[in-house]
Amino acid sequence: MADQPKYNPLTASTFFDDGRSARPLVVGTVPRGSLAEDNLNVPKDADTFPVPVTRELLARGRERFNIYCSVCHGLLGDGNGMVPRRGFRQPPSYHIDRLREAPVGHFYDVITNSFGAMPDYAAQVPPRDRWAIIAYIRALQFSQHAPLAELPAEDRARLGAGGPR
Ligand code: HEC
């Protein structure tokens, strides 16, 4: 076995005109692992965050949302931003059932590829910031729809027994 007719990797060869056994890379070849952000691009129906949702991520998301999205979607995400008030198409509220139930992949797709009248924000918002914004949108949604049982005891008491669900 140690002594047999074979080519070892990268040894010289007379088979190709350039005298090498290794072939040049095909144009456009991308080495595995070189796209560090590949795993941040998820399918539209994916419903898990590809990054850990931390306090820092949420803070970044709030900042980016307020800069890039609130002008149309409003600081609360209710669709009452300044731009639609001046005549642009009104975005839907994030607090409607359909968008509360929409998977996170849908939000990622809207930011990346645009949606109806809304332009995409792929150039302004890099992938990691898109996830920060989506995490913050989830926090906004929760803020308007938190079940009573998940509130801290003192807030529950303030709402009283007959308060909203
Ligand atoms: C220039 C105004 C504008 C800005 C800025 C904007 N949007 Fe929108 N957005 C819209 C409009 C208008 C729609 C509704 C589009 C339609 O139905 O034609 C929309 C729709 C959406 C929807 C709902 C899609 C659906 O399924 O109905 C999401 C989610 C969304 N935007 C997220 C974002 C995020 C996140 C940002 C910030 C990165 C952002 N938008 C910035 C105008 C805007």
Backbone and ligand atoms as CSV (ligand in chain L), in Angstrom:
chain,resi,resn,atom,element,x,y,z
A,1,MET,N,N,0.828,-1.202,0.000
A,1,MET,CA,C,0.000,0.000,0.000
A,1,MET,C,C,0.862,1.252,0.000
A,2,ALA,N,N,1.999,1.212,0.718
A,2,ALA,CA,C,2.847,2.404,0.752
A,2,ALA,C,C,3.456,2.639,-0.626
A,3,ASP,N,N,3.562,1.629,-1.434
A,3,ASP,CA,C,4.243,1.757,-2.723
A,3,ASP,C,C,3.278,1.342,-3.834
A,4,GLN,N,N,2.539,2.303,-4.359
A,4,GLN,CA,C,1.570,1.976,-5.398
A,4,GLN,C,C,1.489,3.149,-6.373
A,5,PRO,N,N,1.073,2.918,-7.627
A,5,PRO,CA,C,0.963,4.022,-8.575
A,5,PRO,C,C,-0.241,4.898,-8.242
A,6,LYS,N,N,0.011,6.095,-7.772
A,6,LYS,CA,C,-1.079,7.032,-7.471
A,6,LYS,C,C,-0.505,8.442,-7.392
A,7,TYR,N,N,-1.383,9.430,-7.466
A,7,TYR,CA,C,-0.959,10.816,-7.266
A,7,TYR,C,C,-1.260,11.223,-5.832
A,8,ASN,N,N,-0.281,11.807,-5.146
A,8,ASN,CA,C,-0.563,12.416,-3.857
A,8,ASN,C,C,-1.115,13.819,-4.119
A,9,PRO,N,N,-1.906,14.338,-3.181
A,9,PRO,CA,C,-2.471,15.675,-3.407
A,9,PRO,C,C,-1.380,16.702,-3.706
A,10,LEU,N,N,-1.622,17.515,-4.722
A,10,LEU,CA,C,-0.778,18.658,-5.089
A,10,LEU,C,C,0.595,18.278,-5.684
A,11,THR,N,N,0.856,16.985,-5.906
A,11,THR,CA,C,2.136,16.658,-6.552
A,11,THR,C,C,2.049,16.990,-8.039
A,12,ALA,N,N,3.211,17.187,-8.648
A,12,ALA,CA,C,3.268,17.565,-10.061
A,12,ALA,C,C,2.663,16.466,-10.929
A,13,SER,N,N,2.126,16.875,-12.079
A,13,SER,CA,C,1.497,15.920,-12.975
A,13,SER,C,C,1.720,16.362,-14.414
A,14,THR,N,N,1.872,15.416,-15.306
A,14,THR,CA,C,2.039,15.767,-16.714
A,14,THR,C,C,0.690,15.721,-17.436
A,15,PHE,N,N,-0.371,15.392,-16.708
A,15,PHE,CA,C,-1.685,15.220,-17.331
A,15,PHE,C,C,-2.231,16.531,-17.898
A,16,PHE,N,N,-2.113,17.634,-17.086
A,16,PHE,CA,C,-2.564,18.951,-17.549
A,16,PHE,C,C,-1.364,19.748,-18.042
A,17,ASP,N,N,-1.636,20.681,-18.978
A,17,ASP,CA,C,-0.557,21.464,-19.590
A,17,ASP,C,C,0.250,22.268,-18.583
A,18,ASP,N,N,-0.404,22.715,-17.490
A,18,ASP,CA,C,0.336,23.561,-16.529
A,18,ASP,C,C,1.206,22.744,-15.571
A,19,GLY,N,N,1.221,21.420,-15.708
A,19,GLY,CA,C,2.122,20.604,-14.902
A,19,GLY,C,C,1.658,20.401,-13.464
A,20,ARG,N,N,0.445,20.882,-13.126
A,20,ARG,CA,C,-0.045,20.726,-11.745
A,20,ARG,C,C,-1.190,19.731,-11.720
A,21,SER,N,N,-1.317,19.052,-10.590
A,21,SER,CA,C,-2.464,18.159,-10.454
A,21,SER,C,C,-3.681,18.921,-9.912
A,22,ALA,N,N,-3.443,19.967,-9.095
A,22,ALA,CA,C,-4.556,20.746,-8.548
A,22,ALA,C,C,-5.120,21.652,-9.635
A,23,ARG,N,N,-6.441,21.757,-9.698
A,23,ARG,CA,C,-7.086,22.604,-10.715
A,23,ARG,C,C,-7.397,23.979,-10.135
A,24,PRO,N,N,-7.354,25.008,-11.002
A,24,PRO,CA,C,-7.733,26.344,-10.518
A,24,PRO,C,C,-9.218,26.361,-10.117
A,25,LEU,N,N,-9.578,27.255,-9.183
A,25,LEU,CA,C,-10.979,27.340,-8.735
A,25,LEU,C,C,-11.861,27.860,-9.862
A,26,VAL,N,N,-13.058,27.321,-9.926
A,26,VAL,CA,C,-14.049,27.822,-10.884
A,26,VAL,C,C,-14.381,29.259,-10.501
A,27,VAL,N,N,-14.560,30.126,-11.510
A,27,VAL,CA,C,-14.869,31.531,-11.234
A,27,VAL,C,C,-16.134,31.630,-10.367
A,28,GLY,N,N,-16.067,32.442,-9.326
A,28,GLY,CA,C,-17.242,32.635,-8.474
A,28,GLY,C,C,-17.312,31.663,-7.310
A,29,THR,N,N,-16.290,30.787,-7.161
A,29,THR,CA,C,-16.295,29.843,-6.040
A,29,THR,C,C,-16.218,30.598,-4.709
A,30,VAL,N,N,-17.060,30.211,-3.770
A,30,VAL,CA,C,-17.039,30.840,-2.444
A,30,VAL,C,C,-16.598,29.779,-1.441
A,31,PRO,N,N,-15.490,30.020,-0.731
A,31,PRO,CA,C,-15.036,29.010,0.234
A,31,PRO,C,C,-16.046,28.806,1.358
A,32,ARG,N,N,-16.194,27.571,1.798
A,32,ARG,CA,C,-17.114,27.302,2.914
A,32,ARG,C,C,-16.699,28.089,4.134
A,33,GLY,N,N,-17.682,28.637,4.829
A,33,GLY,CA,C,-17.391,29.348,6.064
A,33,GLY,C,C,-16.980,30.787,5.844
A,34,SER,N,N,-16.885,31.235,4.572
A,34,SER,CA,C,-16.424,32.603,4.364
A,34,SER,C,C,-17.562,33.608,4.490
A,35,LEU,N,N,-18.808,33.139,4.352
A,35,LEU,CA,C,-19.922,34.064,4.527
A,35,LEU,C,C,-20.388,33.970,5.975
A,36,ALA,N,N,-19.757,34.779,6.826
A,36,ALA,CA,C,-19.986,34.667,8.260
A,36,ALA,C,C,-21.449,34.902,8.607
A,37,GLU,N,N,-22.187,35.626,7.724
A,37,GLU,CA,C,-23.561,35.979,8.079
A,37,GLU,C,C,-24.587,35.081,7.421
A,38,ASP,N,N,-24.114,33.992,6.778
A,38,ASP,CA,C,-25.024,33.069,6.102
A,38,ASP,C,C,-26.166,32.607,6.996
A,39,ASN,N,N,-25.840,32.295,8.240
A,39,ASN,CA,C,-26.868,31.710,9.117
A,39,ASN,C,C,-27.889,32.746,9.586
A,40,LEU,N,N,-27.632,34.037,9.286
A,40,LEU,CA,C,-28.609,35.065,9.660
A,40,LEU,C,C,-29.708,35.180,8.618
A,41,ASN,N,N,-29.482,34.609,7.426
A,41,ASN,CA,C,-30.498,34.638,6.381
A,41,ASN,C,C,-31.364,33.399,6.499
A,42,VAL,N,N,-32.564,33.576,6.995
A,42,VAL,CA,C,-33.434,32.430,7.265
A,42,VAL,C,C,-34.587,32.411,6.264
A,43,PRO,N,N,-35.241,31.257,6.083
A,43,PRO,CA,C,-36.427,31.225,5.229
A,43,PRO,C,C,-37.578,32.035,5.832
A,44,LYS,N,N,-38.540,32.397,4.971
A,44,LYS,CA,C,-39.650,33.258,5.405
A,44,LYS,C,C,-40.471,32.659,6.530
A,45,ASP,N,N,-40.526,31.320,6.593
A,45,ASP,CA,C,-41.404,30.711,7.596
A,45,ASP,C,C,-40.644,30.306,8.861
A,46,ALA,N,N,-39.353,30.673,8.951
A,46,ALA,CA,C,-38.581,30.316,10.144
A,46,ALA,C,C,-39.119,31.097,11.338
A,47,ASP,N,N,-39.273,30.443,12.477
A,47,ASP,CA,C,-39.780,31.186,13.624
A,47,ASP,C,C,-38.886,31.122,14.850
A,48,THR,N,N,-37.570,30.991,14.613
A,48,THR,CA,C,-36.648,31.107,15.739
A,48,THR,C,C,-35.569,32.120,15.378
A,49,PHE,N,N,-35.100,32.833,16.391
A,49,PHE,CA,C,-34.044,33.824,16.181
A,49,PHE,C,C,-32.707,33.114,15.966
A,50,PRO,N,N,-31.940,33.494,14.924
A,50,PRO,CA,C,-30.629,32.871,14.706
A,50,PRO,C,C,-29.540,33.490,15.585
A,51,VAL,N,N,-29.900,34.487,16.391
A,51,VAL,CA,C,-28.945,35.104,17.324
A,51,VAL,C,C,-29.580,35.103,18.715
A,52,PRO,N,N,-28.757,35.066,19.775
A,52,PRO,CA,C,-29.340,35.125,21.117
A,52,PRO,C,C,-30.001,36.487,21.348
A,53,VAL,N,N,-31.204,36.478,21.915
A,53,VAL,CA,C,-31.906,37.740,22.186
A,53,VAL,C,C,-31.501,38.219,23.575
A,54,THR,N,N,-30.668,39.236,23.595
A,54,THR,CA,C,-30.139,39.761,24.862
A,54,THR,C,C,-30.653,41.188,25.064
A,55,ARG,N,N,-30.411,41.717,26.245
A,55,ARG,CA,C,-30.785,43.099,26.548
A,55,ARG,C,C,-30.079,44.060,25.579
A,56,GLU,N,N,-28.800,43.756,25.269
A,56,GLU,CA,C,-28.045,44.617,24.347
A,56,GLU,C,C,-28.682,44.612,22.962
A,57,LEU,N,N,-29.087,43.408,22.517
A,57,LEU,CA,C,-29.699,43.303,21.188
A,57,LEU,C,C,-30.990,44.135,21.143
A,58,LEU,N,N,-31.780,44.044,22.216
A,58,LEU,CA,C,-33.036,44.799,22.256
A,58,LEU,C,C,-32.770,46.309,22.245
A,59,ALA,N,N,-31.734,46.730,22.984
A,59,ALA,CA,C,-31.417,48.159,23.029
A,59,ALA,C,C,-30.994,48.639,21.632
A,60,ARG,N,N,-30.176,47.830,20.977
A,60,ARG,CA,C,-29.760,48.157,19.613
A,60,ARG,C,C,-30.986,48.187,18.680
A,61,GLY,N,N,-31.871,47.220,18.872
A,61,GLY,CA,C,-33.073,47.139,18.044
A,61,GLY,C,C,-33.965,48.361,18.235
A,62,ARG,N,N,-34.117,48.807,19.478
A,62,ARG,CA,C,-34.945,49.988,19.724
A,62,ARG,C,C,-34.347,51.203,19.017
A,63,GLU,N,N,-33.015,51.339,19.147
A,63,GLU,CA,C,-32.355,52.483,18.509
A,63,GLU,C,C,-32.548,52.448,16.996
A,64,ARG,N,N,-32.281,51.262,16.381
A,64,ARG,CA,C,-32.401,51.141,14.914
A,64,ARG,C,C,-33.843,51.283,14.455
A,65,PHE,N,N,-34.778,50.710,15.217
A,65,PHE,CA,C,-36.197,50.823,14.857
A,65,PHE,C,C,-36.622,52.291,14.868
A,66,ASN,N,N,-36.222,53.008,15.925
A,66,ASN,CA,C,-36.639,54.400,16.026
A,66,ASN,C,C,-36.056,55.239,14.885
A,67,ILE,N,N,-34.857,54.876,14.428
A,67,ILE,CA,C,-34.245,55.610,13.313
A,67,ILE,C,C,-34.917,55.250,11.984
A,68,TYR,N,N,-35.012,53.955,11.690
A,68,TYR,CA,C,-35.375,53.549,10.331
A,68,TYR,C,C,-36.849,53.209,10.136
A,69,CYS,N,N,-37.539,52.788,11.143
A,69,CYS,CA,C,-38.884,52.270,10.931
A,69,CYS,C,C,-39.965,53.177,11.510
A,70,SER,N,N,-39.667,53.858,12.627
A,70,SER,CA,C,-40.724,54.580,13.337
A,70,SER,C,C,-41.285,55.722,12.499
A,71,VAL,N,N,-40.507,56.264,11.555
A,71,VAL,CA,C,-41.005,57.385,10.749
A,71,VAL,C,C,-42.298,56.998,10.047
A,72,CYS,N,N,-42.454,55.719,9.701
A,72,CYS,CA,C,-43.703,55.260,9.081
A,72,CYS,C,C,-44.540,54.436,10.055
A,73,HIS,N,N,-43.874,53.546,10.808
A,73,HIS,CA,C,-44.633,52.609,11.647
A,73,HIS,C,C,-44.991,53.182,13.013
A,74,GLY,N,N,-44.458,54.357,13.344
A,74,GLY,CA,C,-44.745,54.962,14.642
A,74,GLY,C,C,-43.860,54.353,15.725
A,75,LEU,N,N,-43.598,55.115,16.803
A,75,LEU,CA,C,-42.719,54.630,17.871
A,75,LEU,C,C,-43.296,53.391,18.538
A,76,LEU,N,N,-44.615,53.239,18.518
A,76,LEU,CA,C,-45.272,52.078,19.129
A,76,LEU,C,C,-45.464,50.939,18.142
A,77,GLY,N,N,-45.215,51.185,16.859
A,77,GLY,CA,C,-45.468,50.166,15.845
A,77,GLY,C,C,-46.943,50.078,15.463
A,78,ASP,N,N,-47.694,51.147,15.742
A,78,ASP,CA,C,-49.129,51.113,15.426
A,78,ASP,C,C,-49.431,51.641,14.024
A,79,GLY,N,N,-48.399,51.993,13.274
A,79,GLY,CA,C,-48.607,52.431,11.889
A,79,GLY,C,C,-48.900,53.921,11.752
A,80,ASN,N,N,-48.760,54.666,12.861
A,80,ASN,CA,C,-49.102,56.097,12.808
A,80,ASN,C,C,-47.874,56.999,12.808
A,81,GLY,N,N,-46.895,56.668,11.993
A,81,GLY,CA,C,-45.701,57.502,11.898
A,81,GLY,C,C,-45.982,58.780,11.133
A,82,MET,N,N,-44.988,59.659,11.113
A,82,MET,CA,C,-45.166,60.965,10.481
A,82,MET,C,C,-45.341,60.852,8.966
A,83,VAL,N,N,-44.621,59.911,8.324
A,83,VAL,CA,C,-44.664,59.829,6.858
A,83,VAL,C,C,-46.073,59.468,6.348
A,84,PRO,N,N,-46.734,58.436,6.894
A,84,PRO,CA,C,-48.103,58.177,6.438
A,84,PRO,C,C,-49.071,59.317,6.777
A,85,ARG,N,N,-48.793,60.037,7.881
A,85,ARG,CA,C,-49.669,61.178,8.205
A,85,ARG,C,C,-49.580,62.245,7.130
A,86,ARG,N,N,-48.435,62.262,6.413
A,86,ARG,CA,C,-48.274,63.252,5.341
A,86,ARG,C,C,-48.613,62.671,3.982
A,87,GLY,N,N,-49.276,61.508,3.941
A,87,GLY,CA,C,-49.796,61.059,2.660
A,87,GLY,C,C,-49.275,59.733,2.142
A,88,PHE,N,N,-48.178,59.201,2.723
A,88,PHE,CA,C,-47.688,57.893,2.259
A,88,PHE,C,C,-48.668,56.821,2.706
A,89,ARG,N,N,-48.668,55.695,1.997
A,89,ARG,CA,C,-49.563,54.603,2.365
A,89,ARG,C,C,-49.380,54.233,3.842
A,90,GLN,N,N,-50.476,54.030,4.549
A,90,GLN,CA,C,-50.400,53.710,5.982
A,90,GLN,C,C,-50.026,52.239,6.186
A,91,PRO,N,N,-48.947,51.974,6.930
A,91,PRO,CA,C,-48.592,50.569,7.202
A,91,PRO,C,C,-49.581,49.944,8.175
A,92,PRO,N,N,-49.728,48.611,8.154
A,92,PRO,CA,C,-50.589,47.973,9.143
A,92,PRO,C,C,-49.947,48.072,10.531
A,93,SER,N,N,-50.778,48.047,11.571
A,93,SER,CA,C,-50.252,48.011,12.934
A,93,SER,C,C,-49.579,46.658,13.179
A,94,TYR,N,N,-48.480,46.661,13.950
A,94,TYR,CA,C,-47.846,45.381,14.325
A,94,TYR,C,C,-48.709,44.625,15.335
A,95,HIS,N,N,-49.753,45.291,15.834
A,95,HIS,CA,C,-50.531,44.686,16.915
A,95,HIS,C,C,-51.792,43.970,16.429
A,96,ILE,N,N,-51.916,43.813,15.106
A,96,ILE,CA,C,-53.034,43.013,14.597
A,96,ILE,C,C,-52.652,41.536,14.717
A,97,ASP,N,N,-53.668,40.675,14.812
A,97,ASP,CA,C,-53.408,39.238,15.013
A,97,ASP,C,C,-52.457,38.678,13.960
A,98,ARG,N,N,-52.696,39.026,12.684
A,98,ARG,CA,C,-51.881,38.430,11.613
A,98,ARG,C,C,-50.397,38.700,11.838
A,99,LEU,N,N,-50.046,39.930,12.244
A,99,LEU,CA,C,-48.615,40.229,12.411
A,99,LEU,C,C,-48.081,39.766,13.764
A,100,ARG,N,N,-48.977,39.646,14.765
A,100,ARG,CA,C,-48.513,39.058,16.036
A,100,ARG,C,C,-48.161,37.600,15.842
A,101,GLU,N,N,-48.901,36.950,14.923
A,101,GLU,CA,C,-48.672,35.522,14.700
A,101,GLU,C,C,-47.658,35.244,13.588
A,102,ALA,N,N,-47.272,36.262,12.840
A,102,ALA,CA,C,-46.340,36.053,11.715
A,102,ALA,C,C,-44.980,35.593,12.241
A,103,PRO,N,N,-44.351,34.629,11.558
A,103,PRO,CA,C,-43.042,34.153,12.016
A,103,PRO,C,C,-41.965,35.237,11.849
A,104,VAL,N,N,-40.906,35.147,12.641
A,104,VAL,CA,C,-39.845,36.166,12.557
A,104,VAL,C,C,-39.232,36.219,11.150
A,105,GLY,N,N,-39.244,35.066,10.456
A,105,GLY,CA,C,-38.705,35.032,9.090
A,105,GLY,C,C,-39.452,35.967,8.153
A,106,HIS,N,N,-40.742,36.180,8.408
A,106,HIS,CA,C,-41.517,37.108,7.580
A,106,HIS,C,C,-40.998,38.533,7.754
A,107,PHE,N,N,-40.729,38.926,8.993
A,107,PHE,CA,C,-40.218,40.281,9.260
A,107,PHE,C,C,-38.847,40.441,8.593
A,108,TYR,N,N,-38.030,39.396,8.698
A,108,TYR,CA,C,-36.698,39.451,8.081
A,108,TYR,C,C,-36.833,39.640,6.573
A,109,ASP,N,N,-37.784,38.929,5.982
A,109,ASP,CA,C,-38.003,39.017,4.537
A,109,ASP,C,C,-38.473,40.416,4.141
A,110,VAL,N,N,-39.381,40.998,4.927
A,110,VAL,CA,C,-39.901,42.336,4.593
A,110,VAL,C,C,-38.761,43.358,4.619
A,111,ILE,N,N,-37.924,43.315,5.671
A,111,ILE,CA,C,-36.825,44.292,5.765
A,111,ILE,C,C,-35.831,44.077,4.618
A,112,THR,N,N,-35.564,42.808,4.284
A,112,THR,CA,C,-34.534,42.484,3.300
A,112,THR,C,C,-34.997,42.726,1.863
A,113,ASN,N,N,-36.266,42.363,1.587
A,113,ASN,CA,C,-36.716,42.352,0.184
A,113,ASN,C,C,-37.829,43.325,-0.140
A,114,SER,N,N,-38.278,44.127,0.818
A,114,SER,CA,C,-39.394,45.071,0.643
A,114,SER,C,C,-40.732,44.352,0.720
A,115,PHE,N,N,-41.807,45.140,0.816
A,115,PHE,CA,C,-43.154,44.548,0.897
A,115,PHE,C,C,-44.140,45.592,0.395
A,116,GLY,N,N,-44.813,45.307,-0.702
A,116,GLY,CA,C,-45.788,46.249,-1.254
A,116,GLY,C,C,-45.167,47.625,-1.445
A,117,ALA,N,N,-45.803,48.629,-0.850
A,117,ALA,CA,C,-45.341,50.007,-1.018
A,117,ALA,C,C,-44.062,50.290,-0.221
A,118,MET,N,N,-43.729,49.404,0.699
A,118,MET,CA,C,-42.557,49.662,1.553
A,118,MET,C,C,-41.270,49.256,0.849
A,119,PRO,N,N,-40.284,50.182,0.794
A,119,PRO,CA,C,-39.003,49.822,0.184
A,119,PRO,C,C,-38.219,48.874,1.090
A,120,ASP,N,N,-37.232,48.170,0.545
A,120,ASP,CA,C,-36.409,47.323,1.423
A,120,ASP,C,C,-35.385,48.180,2.156
A,121,TYR,N,N,-34.904,47.647,3.275
A,121,TYR,CA,C,-33.904,48.354,4.069
A,121,TYR,C,C,-32.609,47.561,4.162
A,122,ALA,N,N,-32.362,46.734,3.114
A,122,ALA,CA,C,-31.174,45.876,3.119
A,122,ALA,C,C,-29.890,46.703,3.145
A,123,ALA,N,N,-29.886,47.831,2.436
A,123,ALA,CA,C,-28.663,48.627,2.374
A,123,ALA,C,C,-28.410,49.369,3.680
A,124,GLN,N,N,-29.490,49.841,4.316
A,124,GLN,CA,C,-29.314,50.653,5.532
A,124,GLN,C,C,-29.147,49.803,6.783
A,125,VAL,N,N,-29.753,48.602,6.781
A,125,VAL,CA,C,-29.805,47.789,8.004
A,125,VAL,C,C,-29.133,46.440,7.748
A,126,PRO,N,N,-27.900,46.236,8.233
A,126,PRO,CA,C,-27.215,44.952,8.019
A,126,PRO,C,C,-27.922,43.814,8.768
A,127,PRO,N,N,-27.673,42.541,8.363
A,127,PRO,CA,C,-28.437,41.413,8.900
A,127,PRO,C,C,-28.561,41.383,10.422
A,128,ARG,N,N,-27.481,41.612,11.140
A,128,ARG,CA,C,-27.578,41.512,12.599
A,128,ARG,C,C,-28.519,42.564,13.174
A,129,ASP,N,N,-28.487,43.769,12.576
A,129,ASP,CA,C,-29.388,44.825,13.037
A,129,ASP,C,C,-30.838,44.510,12.685
A,130,ARG,N,N,-31.047,43.773,11.566
A,130,ARG,CA,C,-32.426,43.386,11.234
A,130,ARG,C,C,-32.978,42.526,12.371
A,131,TRP,N,N,-32.142,41.615,12.870
A,131,TRP,CA,C,-32.601,40.749,13.967
A,131,TRP,C,C,-32.809,41.540,15.253
A,132,ALA,N,N,-31.966,42.562,15.465
A,132,ALA,CA,C,-32.157,43.412,16.644
A,132,ALA,C,C,-33.517,44.111,16.547
A,133,ILE,N,N,-33.827,44.621,15.356
A,133,ILE,CA,C,-35.110,45.309,15.151
A,133,ILE,C,C,-36.277,44.342,15.348
A,134,ILE,N,N,-36.147,43.128,14.809
A,134,ILE,CA,C,-37.242,42.151,14.934
A,134,ILE,C,C,-37.470,41.799,16.410
A,135,ALA,N,N,-36.379,41.635,17.152
A,135,ALA,CA,C,-36.518,41.348,18.588
A,135,ALA,C,C,-37.268,42.488,19.264
A,136,TYR,N,N,-36.937,43.725,18.888
A,136,TYR,CA,C,-37.603,44.876,19.494
A,136,TYR,C,C,-39.080,44.931,19.094
A,137,ILE,N,N,-39.374,44.566,17.825
A,137,ILE,CA,C,-40.787,44.542,17.392
A,137,ILE,C,C,-41.568,43.527,18.232
A,138,ARG,N,N,-40.937,42.378,18.515
A,138,ARG,CA,C,-41.600,41.383,19.371
A,138,ARG,C,C,-41.871,41.976,20.764
A,139,ALA,N,N,-40.913,42.770,21.271
A,139,ALA,CA,C,-41.105,43.413,22.579
A,139,ALA,C,C,-42.259,44.414,22.498
A,140,LEU,N,N,-42.322,45.189,21.399
A,140,LEU,CA,C,-43.432,46.141,21.223
A,140,LEU,C,C,-44.763,45.396,21.200
A,141,GLN,N,N,-44.795,44.274,20.469
A,141,GLN,CA,C,-46.040,43.504,20.377
A,141,GLN,C,C,-46.458,43.008,21.758
A,142,PHE,N,N,-45.477,42.513,22.510
A,142,PHE,CA,C,-45.782,42.012,23.854
A,142,PHE,C,C,-46.286,43.159,24.737
A,143,SER,N,N,-45.683,44.346,24.562
A,143,SER,CA,C,-46.046,45.485,25.413
A,143,SER,C,C,-47.513,45.869,25.263
A,144,GLN,N,N,-48.103,45.568,24.099
A,144,GLN,CA,C,-49.501,45.933,23.857
A,144,GLN,C,C,-50.444,44.751,24.061
A,145,HIS,N,N,-49.892,43.594,24.412
A,145,HIS,CA,C,-50.742,42.408,24.445
A,145,HIS,C,C,-50.286,41.416,25.512
A,146,ALA,N,N,-49.713,41.924,26.616
A,146,ALA,CA,C,-49.195,41.018,27.642
A,146,ALA,C,C,-50.354,40.387,28.407
A,147,PRO,N,N,-50.388,39.051,28.547
A,147,PRO,CA,C,-51.436,38.430,29.349
A,147,PRO,C,C,-51.276,38.834,30.818
A,148,LEU,N,N,-52.416,39.051,31.490
A,148,LEU,CA,C,-52.412,39.489,32.889
A,148,LEU,C,C,-51.509,38.610,33.757
A,149,ALA,N,N,-51.567,37.288,33.513
A,149,ALA,CA,C,-50.840,36.351,34.360
A,149,ALA,C,C,-49.326,36.552,34.283
A,150,GLU,N,N,-48.842,37.208,33.181
A,150,GLU,CA,C,-47.395,37.371,33.045
A,150,GLU,C,C,-46.897,38.702,33.593
A,151,LEU,N,N,-47.801,39.519,34.131
A,151,LEU,CA,C,-47.370,40.793,34.713
A,151,LEU,C,C,-46.837,40.563,36.121
A,152,PRO,N,N,-45.913,41.429,36.585
A,152,PRO,CA,C,-45.465,41.345,37.973
A,152,PRO,C,C,-46.663,41.592,38.894
A,153,ALA,N,N,-46.632,40.994,40.105
A,153,ALA,CA,C,-47.769,41.036,41.022
A,153,ALA,C,C,-48.251,42.469,41.267
A,154,GLU,N,N,-47.307,43.423,41.426
A,154,GLU,CA,C,-47.745,44.785,41.774
A,154,GLU,C,C,-48.536,45.439,40.635
A,155,ASP,N,N,-48.123,45.147,39.363
A,155,ASP,CA,C,-48.874,45.715,38.238
A,155,ASP,C,C,-50.262,45.085,38.149
A,156,ARG,N,N,-50.313,43.781,38.438
A,156,ARG,CA,C,-51.603,43.091,38.408
A,156,ARG,C,C,-52.551,43.715,39.433
A,157,ALA,N,N,-51.981,43.993,40.642
A,157,ALA,CA,C,-52.807,44.568,41.699
A,157,ALA,C,C,-53.307,45.945,41.268
A,158,ARG,N,N,-52.419,46.723,40.589
A,158,ARG,CA,C,-52.816,48.078,40.159
A,158,ARG,C,C,-53.962,48.020,39.164
A,159,LEU,N,N,-53.957,46.965,38.317
A,159,LEU,CA,C,-55.031,46.847,37.329
A,159,LEU,C,C,-56.343,46.420,37.988
A,160,GLY,N,N,-56.236,45.772,39.146
A,160,GLY,CA,C,-57.427,45.325,39.852
A,160,GLY,C,C,-57.995,44.066,39.226
A,161,ALA,N,N,-58.857,43.403,39.978
A,161,ALA,CA,C,-59.386,42.109,39.542
A,161,ALA,C,C,-60.154,42.226,38.240
A,162,GLY,N,N,-60.858,43.348,38.033
A,162,GLY,CA,C,-61.697,43.467,36.843
A,162,GLY,C,C,-60.980,44.135,35.670
A,163,GLY,N,N,-59.639,44.272,35.740
A,163,GLY,CA,C,-58.877,44.961,34.699
A,163,GLY,C,C,-58.863,44.192,33.393
A,164,PRO,N,N,-58.243,44.781,32.365
A,164,PRO,CA,C,-58.198,44.116,31.063
A,164,PRO,C,C,-57.407,42.825,31.140
A,165,ARG,N,N,-57.678,41.911,30.237
A,165,ARG,CA,C,-57.012,40.628,30.236
A,165,ARG,C,C,-55.515,40.809,29.982
L,1,HEC,C1,C,-41.368,54.804,4.175
L,1,HEC,C2,C,-42.248,54.229,5.150
L,1,HEC,C3,C,-41.821,52.938,5.800
L,1,HEC,C4,C,-40.671,52.675,6.493
L,1,HEC,C5,C,-39.553,53.634,6.799
L,1,HEC,C6,C,-40.769,51.308,6.915
L,1,HEC,N1,N,-41.936,50.753,6.505
L,1,HEC,FE1,FE,-42.613,48.882,6.887
L,1,HEC,N2,N,-44.277,49.244,5.821
L,1,HEC,C7,C,-44.591,50.433,5.204
L,1,HEC,C8,C,-45.831,50.308,4.471
L,1,HEC,C9,C,-46.519,51.398,3.668
L,1,HEC,C10,C,-46.260,48.975,4.656
L,1,HEC,C11,C,-47.475,48.312,4.014
L,1,HEC,C12,C,-47.078,47.971,2.598
L,1,HEC,C13,C,-48.202,47.480,1.744
L,1,HEC,O1,O,-49.099,46.760,2.254
L,1,HEC,O2,O,-48.186,47.818,0.544
L,1,HEC,C14,C,-45.266,48.342,5.529
L,1,HEC,C15,C,-45.356,47.048,5.984
L,1,HEC,C16,C,-44.479,46.482,6.888
L,1,HEC,C17,C,-44.674,45.206,7.517
L,1,HEC,C18,C,-45.910,44.325,7.392
L,1,HEC,C19,C,-45.884,43.383,6.242
L,1,HEC,C20,C,-47.185,42.589,6.209
L,1,HEC,O3,O,-47.110,41.345,6.252
L,1,HEC,O4,O,-48.265,43.208,6.159
L,1,HEC,C21,C,-43.591,44.989,8.323
L,1,HEC,C22,C,-43.335,43.770,9.192
L,1,HEC,C23,C,-42.723,46.130,8.189
L,1,HEC,N3,N,-43.302,47.032,7.319
L,1,HEC,C24,C,-41.535,46.285,8.858
L,1,HEC,C25,C,-40.722,47.410,8.741
L,1,HEC,C26,C,-39.463,47.558,9.430
L,1,HEC,C27,C,-38.856,46.539,10.366
L,1,HEC,C28,C,-38.967,48.776,9.086
L,1,HEC,C29,C,-37.664,49.403,9.483
L,1,HEC,C30,C,-36.464,48.684,9.090
L,1,HEC,C31,C,-39.926,49.397,8.189
L,1,HEC,N4,N,-40.960,48.544,8.019
L,1,HEC,C32,C,-39.787,50.663,7.650
L,1,HEC,C33,C,-43.858,51.596,5.247
L,1,HEC,C34,C,-42.613,51.723,5.817
